[in-house]
Amino acid sequence: MKRILIMIAALFATTAMAQSPAGTQGTLVTTATWQQGPHQVLSAPLHDFLTPKQLDMINSGFPTYSALSVAILNPGETSISEEDVVRRAVYQVNCSVTFDTWMEQYDVEKLTAGGKHLEIKRFADYADECLTGFISDHENTKKLHGGGLLVASLVVKQTSPEETAKIKAWLVRQQSGLMQGLFSHMLGELALNASANVVVRVPAIKQNGG
């Protein structure tokens, strides 16, 4: 494991020397929605905060990584750093996507929780899988019944085929949330553009008869 971490760290360090520092946009705000169904699920689509350059990366036909982390803000907090978002994340999803221009579909590898391959035709469906935050566990949804604030960090980074293979091979072997978080943090440091510190307003759930 230590040897793999050193290899990945060296790979990222080499790449970073050829790139600009991560760009961080100003604080942006959106609103989450409660989905109807047998279980309470809070969803926060974030694809509208992609920059034109990030959209071009995703649709370029070259492998592109995305890392999304969502954390709950404590009372009195208005935002936290990207590092703290990753550390306190209640939802994370890391994806690799390549747009197949011949088949006109998105070949997606969801790298979180063991990995899953998807072939997706519509950008909206890809965004739902990789660019949307979901909170569904009872402990955290209960905290937000009366409303509140989330903060999300969304990073998009285009990679070479060689780097893609190395990072994917390393990441899919990791099972712990700590390793997933470490990857998200390291990826964030290399991003040319990052939609960071997106504050998400959570509306209170309307009570029956209310």
C-alpha positions as CSV (number, residue, x, y, z in Angstrom):
1,M,0.0,0.0,0.0
2,K,2.8,2.5,1.0
3,R,4.5,1.8,-2.3
4,I,1.3,2.5,-4.3
5,L,0.7,5.7,-2.4
6,I,4.2,6.9,-3.2
7,M,3.8,6.1,-6.8
8,I,0.5,8.0,-7.0
9,A,1.9,10.9,-5.1
10,A,4.9,11.1,-7.5
11,L,2.5,10.9,-10.5
12,F,0.4,13.8,-9.2
13,A,3.5,15.8,-8.3
14,T,4.8,15.4,-11.8
15,T,1.5,16.4,-13.4
16,A,1.1,19.4,-11.0
17,M,4.4,20.9,-12.3
18,A,2.9,21.2,-15.7
19,Q,-0.4,22.7,-14.6
20,S,-1.7,26.0,-13.1
21,P,-2.8,26.1,-9.5
22,A,-6.3,25.1,-8.8
23,G,-8.9,27.8,-9.6
24,T,-11.5,28.4,-7.0
25,Q,-14.7,30.3,-7.9
26,G,-16.5,32.6,-5.5
27,T,-19.2,31.2,-3.3
28,L,-22.2,30.0,-5.4
29,V,-25.6,29.1,-4.1
30,T,-28.2,26.6,-5.2
31,T,-31.2,24.8,-3.5
32,A,-31.6,21.1,-2.9
33,T,-34.9,19.3,-3.3
34,W,-36.6,16.5,-1.3
35,Q,-37.5,13.6,-3.6
36,Q,-40.9,11.9,-3.2
37,G,-40.9,8.2,-2.4
38,P,-40.9,5.6,0.3
39,H,-37.7,7.0,1.7
40,Q,-36.6,10.6,2.2
41,V,-33.8,11.5,-0.3
42,L,-32.3,15.0,-0.6
43,S,-30.8,15.7,-4.0
44,A,-28.6,18.6,-5.1
45,P,-27.7,18.8,-8.8
46,L,-24.5,20.7,-9.4
47,H,-23.9,20.4,-13.2
48,D,-25.1,24.0,-13.7
49,F,-22.0,25.1,-11.9
50,L,-19.6,23.6,-14.4
51,T,-17.6,26.1,-16.3
52,P,-17.6,26.1,-20.2
53,K,-14.1,24.7,-20.0
54,Q,-15.2,21.8,-17.7
55,L,-18.1,21.0,-20.0
56,D,-15.7,20.9,-23.0
57,M,-13.5,18.5,-21.0
58,I,-16.4,16.1,-20.4
59,N,-17.5,16.2,-24.0
60,S,-14.0,16.2,-25.6
61,G,-13.7,12.4,-26.0
62,F,-10.7,12.3,-23.7
63,P,-10.9,10.6,-20.2
64,T,-12.0,13.1,-17.6
65,Y,-12.2,12.6,-13.8
66,S,-14.8,14.2,-11.6
67,A,-14.9,14.2,-7.8
68,L,-17.9,15.4,-5.9
69,S,-18.1,15.7,-2.1
70,V,-21.0,17.1,0.0
71,A,-20.9,18.1,3.7
72,I,-23.4,19.4,6.1
73,L,-22.7,22.9,7.5
74,N,-23.0,23.3,11.2
75,P,-25.3,26.1,12.7
76,G,-23.5,29.4,12.2
77,E,-21.2,28.2,9.4
78,T,-21.6,29.8,6.0
79,S,-18.9,27.8,4.2
80,I,-15.8,25.7,4.8
81,S,-12.6,24.9,2.9
82,E,-12.5,22.2,0.1
83,E,-10.3,20.1,2.4
84,D,-12.9,20.2,5.2
85,V,-15.7,19.4,2.7
86,V,-13.8,16.2,1.8
87,R,-13.0,15.4,5.4
88,R,-16.6,15.9,6.6
89,A,-18.3,14.5,3.5
90,V,-21.6,12.7,4.0
91,Y,-21.7,11.9,0.3
92,Q,-18.9,11.3,-2.2
93,V,-18.8,10.1,-5.8
94,N,-15.8,9.8,-8.1
95,C,-16.2,9.1,-11.8
96,S,-14.2,8.7,-14.9
97,V,-16.1,9.6,-18.1
98,T,-15.2,9.4,-21.8
99,F,-17.6,10.6,-24.4
100,D,-17.7,8.2,-27.3
101,T,-18.2,10.5,-30.3
102,W,-18.9,7.5,-32.6
103,M,-21.6,5.9,-30.4
104,E,-22.6,9.3,-29.0
105,Q,-22.7,8.0,-25.5
106,Y,-20.9,8.6,-22.2
107,D,-18.8,5.7,-21.0
108,V,-18.8,6.1,-17.3
109,E,-16.8,4.3,-14.6
110,K,-18.2,5.1,-11.1
111,L,-15.1,4.6,-9.0
112,T,-16.8,4.9,-5.6
113,A,-17.9,1.8,-3.6
114,G,-16.2,-0.8,-5.7
115,G,-16.9,0.7,-9.1
116,K,-19.6,0.3,-11.7
117,H,-19.5,0.7,-15.5
118,L,-22.3,2.6,-17.2
119,E,-23.1,3.4,-20.8
120,I,-25.2,6.6,-20.9
121,K,-26.8,8.4,-23.8
122,R,-28.0,11.6,-22.2
123,F,-25.8,14.2,-20.4
124,A,-28.6,14.7,-17.9
125,D,-28.4,11.0,-16.9
126,Y,-24.6,11.2,-16.6
127,A,-25.0,14.3,-14.4
128,D,-27.5,12.5,-12.2
129,E,-24.9,9.7,-11.6
130,C,-21.7,11.8,-11.2
131,L,-22.6,15.5,-10.7
132,T,-25.4,15.3,-8.2
133,G,-25.2,15.0,-4.4
134,F,-27.6,12.7,-2.6
135,I,-28.3,12.3,1.1
136,S,-30.5,9.4,1.9
137,D,-29.4,7.9,5.2
138,H,-31.8,8.5,8.1
139,E,-29.3,10.0,10.5
140,N,-28.4,12.9,8.1
141,T,-31.8,13.5,6.5
142,K,-33.3,13.8,10.0
143,K,-30.8,16.6,10.8
144,L,-32.1,18.5,7.8
145,H,-35.9,18.0,8.3
146,G,-36.1,21.6,9.5
147,G,-33.9,23.0,6.7
148,G,-30.2,23.8,6.7
149,L,-27.1,24.3,4.6
150,L,-24.9,21.9,2.7
151,V,-21.6,22.8,1.0
152,A,-20.3,20.9,-2.1
153,S,-17.0,20.6,-3.8
154,L,-17.0,19.6,-7.4
155,V,-13.8,19.1,-9.3
156,V,-13.3,18.2,-12.9
157,K,-9.9,17.2,-14.3
158,Q,-8.9,15.9,-17.8
159,T,-6.2,13.2,-17.8
160,S,-4.0,11.4,-20.2
161,P,-4.9,7.7,-21.0
162,E,-1.8,6.6,-19.1
163,E,-2.6,8.6,-16.0
164,T,-6.2,7.4,-16.2
165,A,-5.1,3.8,-16.1
166,K,-2.8,4.3,-13.2
167,I,-5.2,6.3,-11.1
168,K,-8.1,4.0,-11.8
169,A,-6.1,0.9,-11.0
170,W,-5.1,2.4,-7.7
171,L,-8.5,3.8,-6.7
172,V,-10.6,0.8,-7.5
173,R,-8.6,-1.3,-5.1
174,Q,-9.3,1.1,-2.2
175,Q,-12.4,0.4,-0.2
176,S,-12.3,2.8,2.7
177,G,-13.8,6.2,2.8
178,L,-10.5,7.6,3.9
179,M,-8.8,6.5,0.7
180,Q,-11.7,7.9,-1.4
181,G,-11.4,11.2,0.4
182,L,-7.6,11.3,0.0
183,F,-8.1,10.8,-3.8
184,S,-10.7,13.6,-3.9
185,H,-8.4,16.0,-2.1
186,M,-5.4,15.2,-4.2
187,L,-7.5,15.6,-7.4
188,G,-8.8,18.9,-6.2
189,E,-5.2,20.3,-5.8
190,L,-4.5,19.5,-9.5
191,A,-7.7,20.8,-11.0
192,L,-7.4,23.6,-13.6
193,N,-11.0,24.7,-12.7
194,A,-13.0,23.8,-9.6
195,S,-16.5,24.7,-8.7
196,A,-15.8,24.8,-5.0
197,N,-17.7,26.0,-2.0
198,V,-21.1,25.7,-3.6
199,V,-23.5,26.4,-0.8
200,V,-26.7,24.4,-1.0
201,R,-29.8,25.6,0.8
202,V,-32.0,22.8,2.2
203,P,-35.7,23.6,2.5
204,A,-37.6,22.4,5.5
205,I,-39.9,19.4,4.9
206,K,-43.5,20.5,4.9
207,Q,-45.5,18.6,7.5
208,N,-48.8,16.9,6.6
209,G,-51.6,19.3,6.9
210,G,-49.1,22.2,7.1
